[in-house]
């Protein structure tokens, strides 16, 4: 029997902590950083949630493994004990292993090119990655369980070894509760002190504009009018008139005498 991870779907919450722990263990970062870089790196296990189920999926450890059989460069190698070795420097990025995997648990990941210094060599290559049961991480930490098992809060993941032995991750360590500081009794509210009313400075009022008073018209003194000159009456001179009459009368008498 091949060593593999089993999932108890009744406990799985599909929280994706197994995905982030997988990224963290393969790239030397913590889970919080892995959560921010989930679009940069690819996990090697996946959490799924359907209408009536939740589960986590990873390599099933096929023996013989079809992904190793179709790899043209030998980048995927299956050892005699059934375990797998990934030679990333040999991967050509053809993704034939992805097509051959019956469970769809192989994915491409952009990783640093081991021969990037060569002429015209790209800095990064698309490398096919799959679950390796945290081989290097377990040796480094000196543990038998995987990183995804350690991160699972409900302990839905167990490791079944080739001899049938079951390995479980230790229970998550609860954070120590912060010591409670004795609260000081609340101070009694003091009665508000009566404050003497502050004398306010008299406000300078703007002078009100007074409406102009209507003045009574002053009586005007009658103006002295100059007397109008009267037209002189034309009077006939009396002396001349008498002389004219006498002249007429004298002529009449002379005429009578002639007759």
Helices and strands as residue ranges (DSSP letters): E 4-7, H 17-27, H 31-36, E 46-49, E 54-57, H 66-70, E 76-78, E 84-86, G 88-90, H 96-100, E 107-112, E 124-129, H 135-141, H 147-151, E 157-160, E 166-167, H 238-258
